[in-house]
Amino acid sequence: MSYLDNKTAIPGTILFDGQQSRKGYGLNKMCFSFNQESARTAFIDNERRYCEKFNLSEGQIIAIEERDILSLLEQGGSIYYLAKFAGLLGKNMQDIGALQTGLTLAEFKQKLLKAGE
């Protein structure tokens, strides 16, 4: 029996498994490219063309255009690579955590502080 056979859903999260990895391969590869300044510049110059270079699906491209990180997670995005995209938007992991939990950023930060008490 695999540990994945008895998984419990965690509200606001998406299990990143092999299927999600295959679905998001191009998206994650694109986000990884943002480690390079030239990639960030190319993306900013023409987002759609840059997305198409990595063979993103139309749904992924729309989510990029709409800055919909939760949708990108559903479409195979790995949180580790999407953090690079979020950085381009001036956001960080706490911003993403707030989105995932349906809280405001201030509420999410308070929840983290309370959990650490």
C-alpha positions as CSV (number, residue, x, y, z in Angstrom):
1,M,0.0,0.0,0.0
2,S,1.4,3.4,-1.0
3,Y,1.2,6.3,1.3
4,L,-0.8,8.1,-1.5
5,D,-3.5,5.4,-1.3
6,N,-4.8,6.8,2.0
7,K,-4.4,10.6,1.4
8,T,-6.5,13.1,3.1
9,A,-7.5,16.3,1.2
10,I,-6.1,19.5,2.6
11,P,-8.4,22.5,1.9
12,G,-6.9,24.9,-0.5
13,T,-4.2,22.6,-1.8
14,I,-3.6,20.5,-4.9
15,L,-1.6,17.3,-4.8
16,F,1.4,17.8,-7.1
17,D,1.8,14.3,-8.4
18,G,3.1,12.8,-11.6
19,Q,0.0,13.7,-13.5
20,Q,0.1,17.3,-12.4
21,S,3.9,17.4,-13.2
22,R,3.3,16.2,-16.8
23,K,0.4,18.7,-17.2
24,G,2.5,21.6,-16.0
25,Y,5.9,20.7,-17.5
26,G,6.0,23.7,-19.9
27,L,4.6,26.1,-17.3
28,N,7.1,25.0,-14.7
29,K,10.0,25.1,-17.2
30,M,9.0,28.7,-18.1
31,C,8.8,29.8,-14.5
32,F,12.2,28.3,-13.9
33,S,13.6,30.4,-16.7
34,F,12.7,33.5,-14.7
35,N,15.9,32.9,-12.8
36,Q,17.6,34.7,-15.7
37,E,17.1,38.4,-16.1
38,S,17.0,38.0,-19.9
39,A,14.0,35.6,-19.5
40,R,12.2,38.1,-17.3
41,T,12.8,40.9,-19.8
42,A,11.6,38.7,-22.7
43,F,8.4,37.8,-20.8
44,I,7.6,41.4,-19.9
45,D,8.2,42.4,-23.5
46,N,5.6,40.0,-24.9
47,E,4.0,37.6,-22.4
48,R,1.9,35.6,-24.8
49,R,4.8,34.9,-27.2
50,Y,7.0,33.9,-24.2
51,C,4.3,31.5,-23.0
52,E,3.9,30.0,-26.4
53,K,7.7,29.4,-26.6
54,F,7.1,26.9,-23.7
55,N,4.0,25.4,-25.3
56,L,1.7,26.5,-22.6
57,S,-2.0,25.5,-23.0
58,E,-4.5,28.3,-23.7
59,G,-5.8,27.8,-20.2
60,Q,-2.4,28.3,-18.7
61,I,-1.7,31.4,-20.9
62,I,-5.1,32.9,-19.8
63,A,-4.2,32.2,-16.1
64,I,-0.8,33.9,-16.7
65,E,-2.5,36.9,-18.3
66,E,-5.1,37.1,-15.4
67,R,-2.4,36.6,-12.8
68,D,-4.4,33.7,-11.4
69,I,-1.9,31.7,-9.4
70,L,-4.6,29.3,-8.0
71,S,-5.6,28.4,-11.5
72,L,-2.0,27.8,-12.4
73,L,-1.7,25.4,-9.5
74,E,-4.7,23.5,-10.8
75,Q,-3.1,23.4,-14.2
76,G,0.1,21.7,-13.1
77,G,2.1,24.5,-11.7
78,S,4.5,23.6,-8.9
79,I,4.4,26.1,-6.1
80,Y,8.2,26.2,-6.1
81,Y,8.3,27.3,-9.7
82,L,5.2,29.5,-9.5
83,A,7.0,31.4,-6.8
84,K,9.3,32.8,-9.5
85,F,6.3,34.0,-11.5
86,A,4.8,35.5,-8.3
87,G,8.1,37.3,-7.7
88,L,7.7,39.0,-11.1
89,L,4.3,40.3,-9.8
90,G,5.9,41.6,-6.6
91,K,4.3,38.8,-4.5
92,N,5.8,36.3,-2.2
93,M,4.9,33.0,-0.6
94,Q,2.8,34.6,2.1
95,D,0.7,36.2,-0.6
96,I,0.2,32.8,-2.2
97,G,-0.6,31.2,1.1
98,A,-3.3,33.9,1.7
99,L,-4.8,33.1,-1.7
100,Q,-4.8,29.3,-1.0
101,T,-6.6,29.8,2.4
102,G,-9.0,32.4,1.2
103,L,-7.7,34.9,3.7
104,T,-6.4,38.5,3.3
105,L,-2.6,38.8,3.6
106,A,-3.0,40.4,7.0
107,E,-5.3,37.6,8.2
108,F,-2.8,35.0,6.9
109,K,0.1,36.6,8.6
110,Q,-1.8,36.7,11.8
111,K,-2.7,33.0,11.4
112,L,1.0,32.2,11.0
113,L,1.9,34.2,14.1
114,K,-0.8,32.5,16.1
115,A,0.4,29.1,15.0
116,G,3.9,29.9,16.2
117,E,2.8,30.7,19.8
